[in-house]
Amino acid sequence: MRYYLISLNGYGGLFKKRFNDVSLFSYVRKDNFDILSHAGRWGYVSLGRTLEKAYYTLFDSESDFPGEAFIRGWKYIPKEGKTLFLGRFMAQSEGIIIEQDVCLSENEMRELLNVLSENGKKFSFFIKDNVPILIFQQDLPREEVLLPDNMKGKNFKQYLYRNQELESIKNLILSSTYILENHPVNRVRQDLCEIAGNILWLWGMGKQREAPDIAGRLGKDIFCLSLEGKALPLPEFFGFKRIDDITEATDNALIWINSTVNKKDNYSIWLRKFEKLDSQILSEVVKEYRKEQCRVLFIFDGFISPDIEVKNCWVPFFYLPEKTGGIHLRKKYKSGKHLLKTLLE
């Protein structure tokens, strides 16, 4: 028996967006999914408001979530670093965020971070996938702040850290607004009529911790596959072995398949991505299903970005058991962990 968890980041939008009063999902060519859908059940699950925490809590307690900064950079973080933050260069005018993601090169980021860190005295850093991860030696208390993709048009000062023990982080953000404004990197960008990155926002606080033994807890081999062909930080942290073809997985395995839409793409590209999943992946799943050799859980979430907080935690899921009939399934699951248990038990 194989168990498939198919997480589709942002694809929940295909049910909300409509054309000619019909959901966009109805326009997808999905022959293999249609075969599966005749035997399964639809429902809703409450995932949570942020991508990495939502999927972390399918497998482990939310209280043990080590933070987005640690999840994304755990392979590269020195052991002496105690508190981590993700960084984002944005553009602000009189305190209002006018651009929440200024496209800087890695060299530009390094120059700006070097001056803010006073050449490593205040913090160290590295850049992974064009995202800075800042490392502080102090063991700072946890506090969540607004994620950067939710900040456009807002006054950032209303969302600064409030805990007194995080005053140094708050001051770093505030000081970045005047230090970066006249930095040579931004002066050149202004001369070229490009948006200047004149504020550094810190969020996603992380703390170091050991990965839980997910394979041992579940009693299964664990594998992950990304439709986009890139490494997925959370499954890798959990110990999922990366594969490029589901036939590489063993029996009695949980196979986590992920696909993510790009928020900048138009909806026709979103449709084609699901069609790719249907033709390349689900064609093999259908073969196993017909032999009663697999169970499948699809989650159509609303996360079009890992750096956005969604308002609606309830997202559609589709569950397919190995046999038709006799499905004991609730229509709504308040806990994603309980839904995953239904897949695996």
C-alpha positions in Angstrom: 0.0 0.0 0.0 1.2 3.5 -0.8 -0.2 6.7 0.7 -0.1 9.9 -1.4 -0.3 13.4 0.2 -0.7 15.8 -2.8 -0.4 19.4 -1.6 -1.4 22.0 -4.2 -0.3 25.4 -3.0 -2.6 28.1 -4.3 -4.8 25.8 -6.3 -7.7 26.5 -4.0 -8.1 29.7 -6.0 -9.3 27.7 -9.0 -12.5 26.9 -7.1 -13.1 30.6 -6.2 -12.4 32.1 -9.6 -15.2 31.7 -12.1 -15.6 32.1 -15.8 -19.1 32.2 -17.3 -20.4 31.4 -13.8 -18.3 28.1 -13.7 -15.3 27.6 -11.5 -12.0 27.6 -13.3 -11.3 24.1 -12.0 -14.1 22.8 -14.3 -12.1 23.9 -17.3 -9.0 21.8 -16.5 -8.4 18.7 -18.6 -8.1 16.2 -15.9 -9.0 12.7 -17.2 -7.1 10.8 -14.5 -8.4 13.0 -11.6 -11.9 12.5 -12.9 -11.4 8.7 -12.7 -10.3 9.0 -9.1 -13.0 11.6 -8.2 -15.8 9.1 -8.9 -14.8 7.0 -5.9 -13.6 9.6 -3.4 -15.1 12.2 -1.1 -14.7 16.0 -0.9 -14.5 18.0 2.3 -12.9 21.0 4.0 -9.9 21.1 6.4 -8.7 24.0 8.5 -5.0 24.3 7.8 -3.9 27.5 9.4 -3.0 30.9 8.1 0.6 30.4 6.9 2.1 27.8 4.6 5.0 26.3 6.5 3.2 26.2 9.8 0.1 24.8 8.3 1.9 21.8 6.8 4.2 21.4 9.8 1.2 20.8 12.0 0.0 17.9 9.9 3.0 16.0 11.4 4.0 17.6 14.6 2.7 19.9 17.4 2.4 23.6 16.5 4.2 24.4 19.8 7.3 22.7 18.4 7.3 24.7 15.1 10.8 26.1 14.8 9.8 29.1 12.7 10.0 29.9 9.0 13.5 31.2 9.2 14.8 27.9 10.6 12.8 25.7 8.2 14.1 27.5 5.1 17.7 27.7 6.2 18.3 24.8 8.6 21.0 23.2 6.4 23.2 26.3 6.5 22.7 27.7 10.0 25.8 27.7 12.4 25.0 26.0 15.7 26.0 29.1 17.7 23.1 31.1 16.1 20.3 31.3 18.6 17.6 33.4 16.9 16.9 33.7 13.2 14.8 36.0 11.0 13.9 36.1 7.4 14.6 39.5 5.8 12.7 41.3 3.0 13.8 44.5 1.4 10.7 46.7 0.7 10.1 50.2 -0.5 8.4 52.7 1.8 7.4 56.4 1.6 6.6 58.3 4.8 6.1 54.9 6.5 3.7 53.5 3.9 4.8 50.3 2.1 4.6 51.0 -1.6 6.3 47.9 -2.8 6.5 44.7 -0.6 9.2 43.0 -2.6 12.0 45.0 -4.2 13.9 42.8 -6.7 17.5 43.2 -5.7 20.4 41.1 -6.8 22.3 39.0 -4.3 25.2 41.4 -4.4 23.0 44.4 -3.8 21.5 42.6 -0.8 24.9 41.8 0.6 26.0 45.4 0.4 22.9 46.6 2.2 23.1 43.9 4.8 26.7 44.6 5.5 26.1 48.2 6.3 23.1 47.3 8.5 25.0 44.7 10.4 28.0 46.9 10.8 30.1 44.3 9.0 28.8 41.4 11.1 28.9 43.1 14.5 25.1 43.2 15.0 24.2 40.0 13.2 25.5 37.5 10.6 23.6 36.4 7.6 23.4 34.3 4.5 21.2 34.4 1.4 19.3 31.3 0.2 17.0 31.4 -2.8 17.5 35.2 -2.9 16.1 35.5 0.6 18.3 36.8 3.5 18.4 34.8 6.7 19.7 36.9 9.6 21.4 35.2 12.6 21.5 36.7 16.1 23.4 35.5 19.1 20.8 36.5 21.6 18.0 34.1 22.6 15.1 36.4 21.8 11.5 35.7 22.8 9.0 34.7 20.1 6.6 37.3 18.6 4.8 37.1 15.3 4.5 40.1 13.0 2.7 40.8 9.8 4.1 38.9 6.8 5.6 41.0 4.0 3.2 40.0 1.3 0.3 41.4 3.4 2.0 44.8 3.9 1.5 46.8 0.7 -0.4 50.1 1.5 0.0 49.7 5.2 2.0 51.9 7.7 4.8 49.5 8.8 5.2 51.3 12.1 1.8 49.9 13.3 3.1 46.4 12.9 6.5 46.6 14.5 7.6 44.2 17.3 6.1 45.2 20.7 8.0 43.1 23.2 10.6 45.1 25.0 13.2 42.3 24.6 12.9 42.7 20.9 13.6 46.4 21.0 16.9 45.9 19.1 15.0 44.2 16.2 12.5 47.0 16.1 15.3 49.6 16.1 17.1 47.7 13.3 13.9 48.0 11.1 13.5 51.6 11.9 17.1 52.5 11.3 17.1 50.7 8.0 14.7 53.4 6.6 17.3 56.2 6.9 20.5 54.1 6.5 19.3 52.5 3.3 17.7 55.6 1.7 21.1 57.1 0.8 23.1 54.0 0.4 25.0 53.9 -2.9 23.1 50.8 -4.0 19.8 52.7 -3.8 21.2 55.8 -5.3 22.2 53.9 -8.4 18.8 52.3 -8.5 17.1 55.7 -8.3 19.3 57.0 -11.1 18.2 54.1 -13.2 14.5 54.8 -12.3 14.3 51.5 -10.3 12.6 51.1 -7.0 14.9 51.5 -4.0 14.9 49.0 -1.2 14.8 51.5 1.7 13.5 49.3 4.5 14.4 45.8 5.8 11.5 43.9 7.3 12.2 41.0 9.6 9.7 38.2 10.3 9.5 34.4 10.5 11.5 34.2 13.7 13.1 30.8 14.1 14.9 28.8 16.8 17.2 25.8 16.3 15.8 22.4 17.0 16.2 18.7 16.0 13.9 17.3 13.4 11.2 14.9 14.7 11.4 11.3 13.6 8.4 11.4 11.2 9.2 8.1 9.5 9.5 6.4 12.9 6.3 7.9 14.2 4.3 6.9 11.1 6.0 3.6 10.6 6.5 4.2 6.9 9.2 5.2 4.4 8.7 8.8 3.4 9.4 10.4 0.0 8.7 13.8 -1.5 8.4 15.0 -5.1 8.0 18.5 -6.4 6.3 19.1 -9.7 8.5 22.1 -10.1 11.6 20.0 -9.6 13.0 22.0 -6.7 13.9 21.1 -3.1 11.2 21.6 -0.6 12.6 22.8 2.8 9.9 21.4 5.1 9.8 17.8 3.7 13.6 17.8 3.7 13.7 18.9 7.3 11.3 16.1 8.2 13.5 13.6 6.5 11.5 12.9 3.3 13.7 11.5 0.6 13.6 13.5 -2.6 12.6 11.6 -5.7 11.9 12.5 -9.3 9.4 9.7 -10.1 6.8 8.1 -7.9 7.9 4.7 -9.1 11.1 5.2 -7.1 9.1 5.0 -3.8 8.8 1.7 -1.9 5.7 0.0 -0.8 4.3 1.1 2.6 5.5 4.6 1.8 4.0 8.0 2.3 4.8 10.0 -0.8 4.4 13.8 -0.5 3.8 15.4 -3.9 3.8 19.2 -4.1 3.0 21.8 -6.7 2.9 25.5 -6.2 1.4 28.2 -8.5 3.2 31.4 -9.2 1.0 34.4 -8.1 2.4 36.4 -11.0 1.2 33.9 -13.6 -2.2 34.1 -15.3 -4.9 31.5 -14.5 -4.3 29.6 -17.8 -0.9 28.7 -16.6 -2.4 27.5 -13.3 -4.7 25.2 -15.3 -1.9 23.8 -17.4 0.1 23.0 -14.2 -2.7 20.9 -12.9 -3.0 19.2 -16.3 0.7 18.4 -16.0 0.1 16.8 -12.6 -2.8 14.9 -14.1 -0.9 13.5 -17.1 2.5 12.9 -15.5 1.6 11.8 -11.9 -2.0 10.8 -11.6 -1.8 8.5 -14.6 0.5 6.3 -12.4 -1.7 6.8 -9.4 -4.7 5.5 -11.3 -2.9 2.3 -12.2 -2.2 1.7 -8.5 -5.8 2.6 -7.5 -7.2 0.1 -9.9 -5.2 -2.6 -8.2 -6.3 -1.3 -4.7 -2.7 -0.4 -3.9 -3.0 3.2 -2.8 -4.8 5.9 -0.9 -4.7 9.5 -1.9 -5.3 12.9 -0.2 -5.4 16.1 -2.2 -5.3 19.4 -0.4 -6.1 22.5 -2.5 -4.8 25.2 -0.2 -4.9 29.0 -0.6 -1.2 29.8 -0.2 0.0 31.6 -3.3 3.1 32.6 -1.4 4.9 31.3 1.7 5.2 34.9 2.8 1.5 35.7 3.0 -1.0 35.1 5.7 -4.4 34.0 4.4 -7.7 34.9 6.1 -9.7 31.8 5.3 -8.1 28.7 6.9 -10.8 26.3 5.5 -9.6 24.8 2.2 -11.0 21.9 0.1 -9.6 18.5 0.2 -10.3 15.3 -1.7 -9.8 11.9 -0.2 -9.6 8.5 -2.1 -9.5 5.2 -0.1 -8.1 2.1 -1.6 -11.6 0.6 -2.0 -14.8 2.1 -3.1 -17.7 2.3 -0.6 -17.7 2.4 3.1 -15.8 5.7 3.5 -15.9 7.0 7.1 -15.1 10.6 6.5 -16.2 13.8 8.1 -17.2 16.7 5.9 -15.0 19.1 7.9 -11.8 18.6 9.8 -10.7 21.2 12.3 -7.3 19.5 12.5 -5.1 18.7 9.5 -3.3 16.1 11.7 -6.6 14.2 12.1 -7.1 14.3 8.3 -3.6 12.9 7.7 -4.3 10.2 10.3 -7.4 9.2 8.2 -5.2 8.8 5.2 -2.6 6.6 7.0 -4.6 4.5 9.5 
